[in-house]
């Protein structure tokens, strides 16, 4: 605070705190020389007008030695000297007036850290920021600044000029070091999308600033890391948060997202069918993951067209959800109206917005949802095995779906098997598409070379050759050139697939022979009863004191080791794809 009313007041005074509420409005204030000697003893009444301007912020920290100056309009013939007109100062005053209009309480208030107070400050910060979003400055001084929940209102005149000059350089790509409190003001601006055209631009500037400023002060990391996740949830960006983390190499900051990379692992963790235990997955892991992501997007769109959400059928929140506030520890004003939506980050995190209110909960998965994911994954693998001509077949039965889920999908006109089939075939067609490029220049070169060869084959002394004969040769040569060009354009088809099939047939008998060697007598007897239907496998298990589930699991585990797949379903029936091989293995053929 600065100013003067005469020589006797033309000096700096010790700072004192204005109390929040005047308890006794009847006390009179005596304005005398006591103000100069002991201003902290002064009692202000509502009849006295005191204008305060913060040329230096009255807080502890970097500015501890910079005390504000106070000037009072004292009754008398003396008049305050008028300052030269300063348009920037007037602009700052208009900005500050926003706070006055909103009953901004004084900064010494013990309520400064209350949540309600922070919300009020955030709203004022947003309105002031939008007013100053295009302001650029060029100030020579660099005045330090330190404050908790730093904002414009707490800055003095020179600090504001320092900040806006620094921000001007940042927007030009010149990011230099300045007080950490200034850095947080700029981060708050980006979180509120102040000075950017859209959320995507705000994210790009946020990443650019973080990457540059953390070289000077890594303490911003713990804040920016959590704000980046909130940013994706709140602003609903096109790119998923998982893809953003992977693209920018930030996985170490978000360990809880490791189970949802590309969403494949997330769905694997809840699926009733463990596709990762399949031998086919071992050989074609990358293909299966990319195919599932493609199938998932296809199903989401198809379900949405029928008024259903695939994710809602799989995931659901716990009953009691906590209120979620985005951008904790920041001055953030929720200026955007949020659409109702659900954001699932991992099996541990789900965020739901309803009527512009956010709530958070852990994710749980219903049994019917697990079975739906299992059916989709297994049906996808069945189709991929067929398309890639894998040596072992697989089948996915519709009874993997719960009765309730099957009825719900049927009523909605959703036929999952057909949708998965279309999605897999579309993906594989694009995956294996061969693009043939014909070089016209190369065709012309072949023609020219053919004409040269033709000339060399002509015998000059042979006068009996007719002109028509030469024309025939020219035509043949040109035709030859065309054929050569056609050969150049035809892609070479690999015969590796055919060779693989021949090798597979030779290996099949050895695989089933190996499986027979691993089977116990009881397991072979159980398989014989299953394929012949001459007895009950459960009765056999009871006679030998073995649980039916244990017997089935034992057979399937050995089959998985040898063939890469199970051969018995949950009802102890042999899958149709393996019926003939099992009969041969137990000696029925």
PyMOL commands that set and color helices and strands:
alter all, ss='L'
color gray80, all
select helices_A, chain A and resi 7-9+34-37+39-41+87-101+115-131+157-171+180-191+199-213+218-235+241-247+251-253+255-268+275-277+279-283+285-305+310-314+367-387+398-400+403-411+416-431+440-457+467-489+496-518+521-532+537-543+548-563+576-585
alter helices_A, ss='H'
color red, helices_A
select strands_A, chain A and resi 315-317+322-323+341-346+349-354+357-361+363-365
alter strands_A, ss='S'
color yellow, strands_A
deselect
rebuild
show_as cartoon
